[in-house]
């Protein structure tokens, strides 16, 4: 039977909010990555790096609108691998029994079905916000966009995303620790969602700040290194007659940075859960 929130629970939530400091989370995340780099990197390589490289090679070079629906299967497989990787990393970092890579992987596979259920629930929430945002945009536009008016429909879509964006970011921040709750407390998907939403009460801003800082840092490094070093490799490739060398390097660099960002965010959210779950 689920616990009924009390005044004491509210006080615990306020105390947990005070303990959640992004700077402390960054320090613990960095220390954890340094100590466990030799075991976390292979997991990241298999479940984050390789799927990203393969996916980038499979993606067609044409515009987004020309994507074949057949590409959805590789995307689904890549997301599945990344989910397994995230669950494995969380178990290796947070489980007090200190499981081996094999034990953590087995635990991740057992939790995979509930984790997929959680992801579909979160996706449903995001889609609901997008639909509401689109409806609000159409209401204010007075139905100006007509079938075939691509420019007007694009504007409506952008406005709808802008309207829904804050609500989506808030919801994602409130549910950011759902995987650790699912794994360590052995909850059902619905229970894990409720637990994550309760734990992050009042902590959406620091959690969102943590995710956004890591994301912007990843994008900045990707742009800076891709432009500077990628240009050198592209020039070198032209000199030696291998023009695809620059593109290949950029692809590998992007996947490597994405792997690091994925590891950092996963570990940081794991420690955020640990802090918030303390009573």
Secondary structure by P-SEA (a helix, b strand, c coil): ccccccaaaaaaaaaaaaaccaaaaaaaaaaaaaacaaaaaaaaaacccaaaaaaaaaccccccccccccaaaaaaaaaaaaaaaaaaaaaaccccccccaaaaaaaaaaaaaaaaaaaaaaaaaaaaaaaaaaaaaaaaacccccccaaaaaaaaaaaaaaaaaaaaaaaaaaacaaaaaaccccccaaaaaaaaaaaaccaaaaaaaaaaaaaaaaaaaaaaaaaaaaaaaaaaaaaacccaaaaaaaaaaaaaaaaaaaaaaaaaaaaaaaaaacc
